[in-house]
Structures are given as C-alpha cells and as structure tokens.
Amino acid sequence: MPSDTSAPSGPVPSPLPRRILVAGTSGAGKTTLAGRVSAVLGLPYTELDSLHHGPGWTPRPEFEADVRTIAAQDAWVSEWQYPAARPLLLERAELLVWLDLPVPVVMTRVVRRTLRRRLRRIELWNGNVEPPLWTVFTSDDHILRWAWRTRHKYRGLGERLAAEAPHVQVVRLRRRRAGDRWVEGLAGGRAR
C-alpha cells in the first residue's frame, strides 16, 4: 500500500533507494521531481520522452532497447511512462514516487507549459516543438486534449502495484509542497 505524504512529512526510505521511478499524469511534475531526486541522491537521470520521440514526433525504434539498458543499470531515476517501458523499469525499481496532484493543478500546469513552449518555440526532443495552438481543436493527440482524457489514468495505482510489484515501495504525493518536503527528507537521509 502506498505511503500518503499529504501529511507534514513523508516517509523517507531507508536505506535510500538506487532505482527510482516517478509516476503521474502529464503536467504533474514528473520530470522536475525526477531531476531533483537525481541531483539530491547523485543518481543518473534519464528523461524517457527524450528517448521515445524521434524527429517529427515519431517513436524511435531503439526506445525499448534503450529502456532495457537503463533498467539493467545499478542506479537510475526516470519517469514511469510509456506502456512498453513501464514493466521493464518496474521490474528493477525499488521505489515509485506517485505524483497524485489535483486535476485543476495539473491541467493549469499543462496549459501554461504548452503555451510557454509554443510561444517561445522551445525545442523539446530531437528537433520537435509544440504544434500550433489551433491544433488543440483538430488533433485528438494534442497534449491538452490527451492530458484531459488521461487525467484519471492512475486511479487505484497503489493497489495495482501492491499486487503486480510488491517489491516496489510506493510514496504518494498529493501536493507540490509534500513533494518539496519529501525531497528535503531525501537530502537529510543522504547526509546521515
């Protein structure tokens, strides 16, 4: 069963884990939290989006092989996404941090992030940029529509993981500040 860290302080695993996944819907902050955990614990971080998306938003054929290589390493931090990657990483993971933030918070983040990336034409992965904003009306796969459609996809995640991957400790974070406190706890645990 997942630990719920909506409380003032969340559980910090002991010993500190070396293979960590961060799960959550689009806009929950997976990439940001994974980067912070990587920095605090000194573990290598791989952003799965950068491995998945080739030029023109096409999936890279090497994606699954790349994920297998990461999963085989002794230490890593990554996001828990993409159906082909999830079981490969989960099999070796020690900890999964589940960002279960309120839908309004997540959707606000997705909208802001999408607008910023599009207006500034920020290159994301392998030359890709967000498509024109009007495509939100024409593309079922536009990130804003996809984020809304998948906003509840992790319902029951704690129970599913307890059955599928009992070796993985799950920490559920329901607020950004709970995440901040949890990362601070990791930093304190590393100093010991």
Buried (B, 14 or more C-beta within 10 A) or exposed (E): EBBBBEEEEBEBBEEBBBBBBBBBBBBBBBBBBBBBBBEBBEBEBBBBBEBBBBEEBEEBEEBBEBBEEBBEEEBBBBBBBBEEBBEBBBEBBBBBBBBBBEEEBBBEBBBEBBEEBBEEEEEBBBEBBBBEEEBBEEBEEBBBBBBBEEBEEBEEBBEEBEEEBEEBBBBBBBBBEBBEBBBBBBBEBEEE
